[in-house]
């Protein structure tokens, strides 16, 4: 198999002598000839490059068969839950939908690729619409966290003494904290407080009592229902407990680097 003279000239000119020998380039009637091995090698390189450049996204890594199986299992799970909630048997649904019991059982167990007609029949029998059937399919997972009243984790804080408690209202599950919400209670007017200083922006919402709160060189009087927001990198902290008991929410929002004081130690106000 011979390449055209012009194309072979261009190929050969772009090769060193060593490369020409390696790819088996020869001459015939004054023109370089590309052998079968050279053409085959070029095709292999082209195919390899296409494979390497193929996107490696989650969608391409997950086969269509796996996605199909997930969908079938999801449909079956939703239909089975709806049937059980209505105290219906497989035989009841089969009769209402005009399907065999075996087909209904296979659909509920994700063992068959269900036709749109069969889905419409089953959802109608169960009082569902197709949109309701697929409402939660492929949706993001929750990751929600509920802390019941009075069950926030009590944290011993720097400067904490009698009558001064911190309850953490959310627990970070990752390596990086985005925010920290505390419910803080104070009921001892004579207690002295240290000055706090750390990364982030802090919001205080006073639920009960009155307090003078220092931020930098300014002191602010907070009353019930007041909201106080400030840069937590500036020294801050309670200055005077005006009327106890005092309860407030203190939420610190971080910039992604966590909460540390100037000495490199974890510090939360």
N, C-alpha and C positions, 0 to 999 in steps of 0.2 A: 504494500500500500504506500503510494508516494504522495507527499505533499506538493503543492505548487511551488515552482522555483522561487517566485518572489517571496512567498511566505517563509520558505525555508531559509532564504538569504537573511531575512530579518531575524529569524530565530537564531541562526548560527552567529551572526554578528554580535548578538547580545550575550554570547557565551564565551567563557574562557576556554582554552584548549582542554583543561582538565574536565570542565563541565561538559564539553562536547563529547569527550571520550566516555564520561559517565552515563550520558543519555544516549550513547550509541549513534551519534550523528556522523554520517559518512558522506562521501562525495560520489556523484555519478554524472558523468558528462559535464564536469565543471560546476555542478550545482550540488549543494548539500542536500542530503536526503534524510528525513526524519524517519527513524525505524518505528516498528510497531510498539516497541517498549517505551519510546519517548512519548508517543501519542497516548498510550495507555496510562503512563505516569501522570501526564497532564490532566487526563480525565479523573484520575484518582485524587489528585490534589484539589481539583475543582469540587469534587463531591465532598471531600473532607472539609473544605472551607465552608460549604453550605451547611454541613452538620454542626460545625463549631459555632456558626453564626445564628443557628436556630434559637429563638427566644427560649429562655429557661424559666418562664413564669410558672406560678402555681397552676394555672389553667392547663399549660402544656405538660406539666409533670403528672397531672392527674388524668388517667386515661378516661376515654368516653365510657368504657364499660363500668368503671368505678362510679362515675357520675350518674350513670343510668341506674345502677344498683342503689345508690343513695336516695335517688328520687323515688324509686319504687318502695323502698323501706319507709321513707317519710310519708308517702301517700297512705300506705297501709297502716302506719301508726296513727295518723290523724283520723282515718275512717274507723279504725277499731275503737279508739277512745270515744268518738262520737256515738258509736253504737252502744258501748257499755254505759255511757252516761245516760242514755235513754232507755236502759234496761231492755234492749232488744237482743234477740238471738241471731245467729247467722242465718237461720232459716227464715226469720222474720224479714231481714233485710233482703234476702234472696227473693222472697215472694214479692216484696214491695218494688224491688228494682227490676224484676223480670229476668234475673240471672240464676244460674245454678248455685247450689250451696258450695260446691267445690270451687267455683270461680270466685265467689265472695271470700272464701277462706284463703285462696291463693293471693288475692289482691291485698287482704289485710296482713298477710305475712311477707309481702314484697317478693313473691315468687313468680310473678308474671308481669309482663309489660302491658299495662292496662290501656285499652283504647279510650279515646275521648268520649265515645258513646257510653261505654260502661261506667266511666267516671261520672258522667252527667246523670246516669240512672241512680248510681249509689248515693251521690251527694243529694239528689232530689229526695230519695227515700229517707235520708237522714236529716233533711231540712237544712242542708248547707248549700252555699253557692260555690262555684269553682274558685272565685276570688278568695273566699274564706278558707277554702282547702289549701291554697298555696300562700296564704298570708305570711306565715312564719318560715317559709322555705328559703334557705340560703341567707337568712338574716344574721346580723352580727350577734355574737353571744353577749349575754348580759354583763356579767362581772360586777353586779350590784352587791352592796354590803349593807346590812341592817343591824344597827346597834340599838337594842331595846332601852327604854327609859331606865336610868339608874345602873346600866350595865357597861358604861364606858370604862375602859381600863384606867385605873388610878395610877398616876405617874408621880414619882417623887422628883421634885424639881429643885434646881439650885435655889437656895434661899427659902425653901418651903419649911414652915414650922407649924406650930399649932394653929388650927382654924383656917388653914390655907390649903386647898386641894385642887388638883388638876385631873380632869377626866378626859382622856383621849377618845374622840368620837368616831374616828376612822383609822383603820390600820393598813399601812402600806404593805402590799404583797410583793412588790418588786424591789429592785435594787435602788431605784430612784424615787424620791418623794416629790410630788407636785404641789402638795399642800398639807397642812396640819390643822385640824379643827379641835379646839379644846373648849370644854365647859369649865370655867374657873370659879371657885367659890371662896369667899373670904368673910370671916366673921370675928376677927380679932383686931380692934382698932389700933392696938399698940404694936402690931407686928411691923418690923422694918423690912424693906424689900431691896434687893440688889438692882443694879442697872443692867438691862439686857441690851444686846447688840448682835445682830446676825443678818444673814442675807434674806432677801424677800420683801414682800409688801404685806403689811398686817392690817387686818380689820377687826375692830372691837365693837360688839353690840351689847349694850348694857341692858340686862334683863331685870335687875333688881338692885336697889340701893343707890348711893351716890359716891363718886370717887374722883379725886384729883389725880390726873395722869400726866406724867412728864414726858415730853418728846423734845430732845435737844435742850434748848434753853427756855422753852415755853411749858407752862402747866395749863392743862385743860380740865375744866370741870365737866364731868359726865353724869347725866341723870338717866333715869329709866327711859328706854326707847331711843337713846342717842346712839349714833354710829360714828366711830372714829377710825379713820384710815390714815396710814402713814408709812414712810420708808423705814423699814426695820433695821437698816444699816446705821441709822442715827440712834444714839443711846436713848433708851426709853424704859419706862416702868412706872408702877404705882407710886405716887408721891404721898397721898394721904387718904385714908378710908374715912370719908365724911359721914356716911350713914350705912351701918351694917344691919343685916347681912347683905353681902354684895355677890351678885352672880352675873357673869357675862360670858359671851362667846368670843373667843379669840381665834381667828383664822389667819394662818400665814400661808401665803402663796409664794412658792419658790420659782426661781428662773431655770431650774433643772440641774443646779449644782449642789443641792442639798442645803443643810443649815449648819453653819460652823461659826464659831467666834473667832476673834483675832488671833487666838493662840492655836487655832487648828482643831479645837475640840467641838464636838456636837453641842449646839446651844439653841434652846427654844425658849421663847418668851411666854 
